[in-house]
Amino acid sequence: MHKVLVVEDSPDIYSVIAAALAPLQLHLVSASSVLEAVNQISSHIFDFVILDLGLPDGDGLSVLNCIRQNIQQQNTPVFILSSKADISSKVSAFSIGADDYITKPFDILELRARVESKLRRFSLDEGADEYIYAGPLTLEINKLTVLIKDSHVTIHLSPIEFRLLALFARRPGNIFSRCQILDQIWGSDVHVTDRTIDTHVYTLRKKLGEYGELIKSVQGEGYRFVETYHLKKQ
């Protein structure tokens, strides 16, 4: 049974979330503040986190940052559920490592579908030992990390970012349309906009630093991973 942390200060909204996810038979753990959420993250391992941003004792982004800095949970999928609908809040969340973002009020069927899709897609086989080699990058599937060749620098990505990079890197030169990316990464049973896809690609490139230019935008088409790897040094 998947263990899910729900960080939400409204008892009514928590009840709606719990009812929406009941058919998935998840073990839900509640937290109603930043402090309580941080304590839960420090004491337990979760398979998934649903996180509100407007908490009584601070910004939920601090909880997200805590998760991404926790070596045992830095790859745990985090789903933002917030009344903040502005683009800056979404970009900030994605840049820290959020995997999805939905605004309140929300549709319970959509919430359930998104959570179920992510739990299904982010369940990696335990003990898997698979690597993807793409130019200067080595992707380690079971750790969701990227090793930079020669420099031995390791980059930690969110599950969504890692899946995007793996999708591109497995087929260098292939142009992936946004529809193909949506189907491969999120599945066809959830609603994700082109802006959401572009934002995730942007944060992925940013985390890769100078190697972010390995992922090219093809105007009017989508994205591709380059076939040659001669990067310009500053």
C-alpha positions as CSV (number, residue, x, y, z in Angstrom):
1,M,0.0,0.0,0.0
2,H,1.4,3.4,-1.0
3,K,2.0,5.8,1.8
4,V,0.9,9.4,1.0
5,L,1.5,12.6,2.9
6,V,-1.3,15.1,2.5
7,V,-0.3,18.6,3.7
8,E,-3.5,20.6,4.0
9,D,-4.7,22.9,6.8
10,S,-8.4,22.8,5.9
11,P,-10.2,19.8,7.5
12,D,-12.9,20.1,4.9
13,I,-10.5,20.1,1.9
14,Y,-8.6,17.2,3.5
15,S,-11.8,15.2,3.8
16,V,-12.6,15.9,0.1
17,I,-9.1,14.7,-0.8
18,A,-9.4,11.6,1.3
19,A,-12.8,10.8,-0.3
20,A,-11.4,11.3,-3.8
21,L,-8.5,9.0,-3.2
22,A,-10.4,6.3,-1.2
23,P,-10.8,4.0,-4.2
24,L,-7.0,3.9,-4.7
25,Q,-6.6,2.3,-1.2
26,L,-3.8,4.5,-0.1
27,H,-2.4,5.0,3.4
28,L,-3.0,8.7,4.0
29,V,-1.0,10.7,6.6
30,S,-2.1,14.3,7.3
31,A,-0.1,17.4,8.2
32,S,-1.7,20.8,8.7
33,S,1.4,23.1,8.9
34,V,4.9,23.5,7.7
35,L,6.3,22.3,11.0
36,E,4.2,19.2,11.1
37,A,4.9,18.4,7.5
38,V,8.7,18.7,8.0
39,N,8.5,16.5,11.1
40,Q,6.6,13.9,9.1
41,I,9.2,14.0,6.3
42,S,12.0,13.7,8.8
43,S,10.5,10.7,10.5
44,H,8.8,8.7,7.7
45,I,9.3,7.7,4.1
46,F,6.4,8.5,1.7
47,D,5.7,7.3,-1.8
48,F,3.8,10.5,-2.7
49,V,3.1,14.0,-1.3
50,I,0.1,16.2,-1.9
51,L,1.1,19.7,-0.8
52,D,-0.9,23.0,-0.2
53,L,1.2,26.2,-0.5
54,G,-0.8,28.4,1.8
55,L,-0.1,27.0,5.3
56,P,-0.7,28.8,8.6
57,D,2.9,28.9,9.6
58,G,4.6,29.5,6.3
59,D,4.9,28.8,2.6
60,G,4.4,25.2,1.4
61,L,7.4,25.7,-0.9
62,S,9.6,25.4,2.1
63,V,8.2,21.9,2.6
64,L,8.9,21.1,-1.0
65,N,12.5,22.3,-0.6
66,C,12.8,20.1,2.5
67,I,11.7,17.1,0.5
68,R,14.1,17.7,-2.3
69,Q,17.0,18.1,0.2
70,N,16.2,14.9,2.0
71,I,18.5,12.2,0.5
72,Q,15.9,9.5,1.2
73,Q,12.9,11.4,-0.3
74,Q,14.4,13.7,-2.9
75,N,12.8,11.7,-5.7
76,T,9.4,11.4,-4.1
77,P,6.7,12.7,-6.4
78,V,5.2,16.0,-5.0
79,F,1.8,17.2,-6.2
80,I,0.9,20.8,-5.5
81,L,-2.8,21.5,-4.7
82,S,-3.2,25.2,-4.2
83,S,-5.5,28.2,-4.6
84,K,-2.6,30.1,-6.0
85,A,-3.2,30.2,-9.8
86,D,-0.6,32.7,-10.9
87,I,2.2,31.7,-13.2
88,S,4.9,32.8,-10.9
89,S,3.7,30.4,-8.1
90,K,3.6,27.5,-10.6
91,V,7.1,28.3,-12.0
92,S,8.5,28.6,-8.5
93,A,7.1,25.2,-7.6
94,F,8.3,23.5,-10.7
95,S,11.8,25.0,-10.4
96,I,12.2,23.6,-6.9
97,G,11.0,20.1,-8.1
98,A,7.2,19.9,-8.1
99,D,5.9,17.2,-10.4
100,D,2.4,18.5,-10.9
101,Y,0.2,21.5,-10.0
102,I,-3.6,21.8,-9.8
103,T,-5.5,24.8,-8.5
104,K,-8.4,24.9,-6.1
105,P,-11.3,24.3,-6.5
106,F,-10.5,21.0,-8.1
107,D,-12.5,18.2,-9.7
108,I,-12.2,15.0,-7.5
109,L,-12.2,12.7,-10.5
110,E,-9.3,14.6,-12.1
111,L,-7.4,14.6,-8.8
112,R,-7.8,10.9,-8.5
113,A,-6.8,10.3,-12.1
114,R,-3.7,12.4,-11.8
115,V,-2.5,10.8,-8.5
116,E,-3.2,7.3,-9.8
117,S,-1.4,8.0,-13.1
118,K,1.7,9.3,-11.2
119,L,1.8,6.5,-8.7
120,R,1.6,4.0,-11.6
121,R,4.3,5.7,-13.7
122,F,6.7,6.5,-10.9
123,S,6.7,3.0,-9.5
124,L,10.2,1.8,-10.5
125,D,11.3,-1.8,-10.2
126,E,13.3,-2.3,-7.0
127,G,16.8,-3.3,-7.6
128,A,16.7,-2.3,-11.2
129,D,20.2,-1.5,-12.5
130,E,19.6,0.3,-15.8
131,Y,21.6,3.1,-17.4
132,I,21.2,5.4,-20.4
133,Y,24.3,6.7,-21.9
134,A,23.8,9.9,-23.9
135,G,27.0,11.8,-24.8
136,P,28.4,13.4,-21.7
137,L,25.4,12.2,-19.6
138,T,24.9,8.9,-17.8
139,L,21.3,8.4,-16.5
140,E,20.9,6.0,-13.6
141,I,17.3,4.8,-13.8
142,N,16.9,3.4,-10.2
143,K,18.3,6.6,-8.6
144,L,16.8,9.2,-10.9
145,T,20.2,10.8,-11.1
146,V,22.4,12.1,-13.9
147,L,26.2,11.7,-13.8
148,I,28.3,14.1,-15.9
149,K,31.0,12.2,-17.7
150,D,34.6,12.9,-16.6
151,S,33.7,15.6,-14.1
152,H,31.9,13.0,-11.8
153,V,29.2,15.7,-11.0
154,T,25.8,14.2,-10.0
155,I,22.6,16.1,-10.8
156,H,19.4,15.1,-9.0
157,L,16.2,15.5,-10.9
158,S,12.5,15.3,-10.0
159,P,10.7,12.1,-11.3
160,I,9.0,14.2,-14.1
161,E,12.3,15.8,-15.1
162,F,14.1,12.5,-15.2
163,R,11.4,10.8,-17.2
164,L,11.6,13.7,-19.7
165,L,15.3,13.5,-20.0
166,A,15.2,9.7,-20.4
167,L,12.6,10.0,-23.1
168,F,14.7,12.4,-25.1
169,A,18.0,10.7,-24.5
170,R,16.9,7.2,-25.5
171,R,16.3,8.5,-29.1
172,P,18.7,11.3,-30.0
173,G,17.6,13.3,-33.0
174,N,14.0,12.2,-32.7
175,I,11.5,15.1,-32.5
176,F,9.0,14.5,-29.8
177,S,5.8,16.5,-30.2
178,R,4.0,17.8,-27.1
179,C,1.2,15.3,-27.6
180,Q,3.8,12.5,-27.6
181,I,5.5,13.9,-24.5
182,L,2.1,14.2,-22.8
183,D,1.2,10.6,-23.6
184,Q,4.6,9.1,-22.6
185,I,5.1,11.1,-19.4
186,W,1.7,12.0,-18.0
187,G,-0.6,9.6,-19.9
188,S,-3.8,10.4,-21.8
189,D,-6.0,10.3,-18.7
190,V,-5.0,13.7,-17.2
191,H,-5.2,17.3,-18.4
192,V,-1.7,18.9,-18.8
193,T,-1.2,22.0,-20.9
194,D,1.6,22.8,-23.3
195,R,2.7,25.5,-20.8
196,T,3.1,22.8,-18.2
197,I,5.3,20.7,-20.5
198,D,7.4,23.7,-21.5
199,T,7.9,24.7,-17.9
200,H,9.2,21.2,-17.0
201,V,11.6,21.2,-19.9
202,Y,12.8,24.7,-18.8
203,T,13.5,23.6,-15.3
204,L,15.2,20.4,-16.6
205,R,17.5,22.5,-18.8
206,K,18.3,24.8,-16.0
207,K,19.3,21.9,-13.7
208,L,21.5,20.5,-16.4
209,G,23.4,23.8,-16.6
210,E,25.6,24.1,-19.8
211,Y,24.4,20.6,-20.8
212,G,20.8,21.9,-21.0
213,E,21.6,22.9,-24.6
214,L,21.6,19.2,-25.4
215,I,17.8,19.5,-25.5
216,K,16.7,21.6,-28.4
217,S,13.4,23.2,-29.0
218,V,12.0,22.6,-32.5
219,Q,9.7,25.5,-33.4
220,G,6.2,24.4,-34.1
221,E,7.1,20.7,-33.5
222,G,8.4,19.9,-30.0
223,Y,11.8,18.9,-28.5
224,R,14.7,16.7,-29.4
225,F,18.0,15.5,-27.9
226,V,21.0,16.5,-30.1
227,E,22.9,13.7,-31.9
228,T,26.3,15.4,-31.5
229,Y,27.7,16.5,-28.2
230,H,30.4,19.2,-28.8
231,L,29.3,21.9,-26.4
232,K,30.9,25.3,-26.3
233,K,33.0,26.0,-23.2
234,Q,32.8,29.4,-21.7
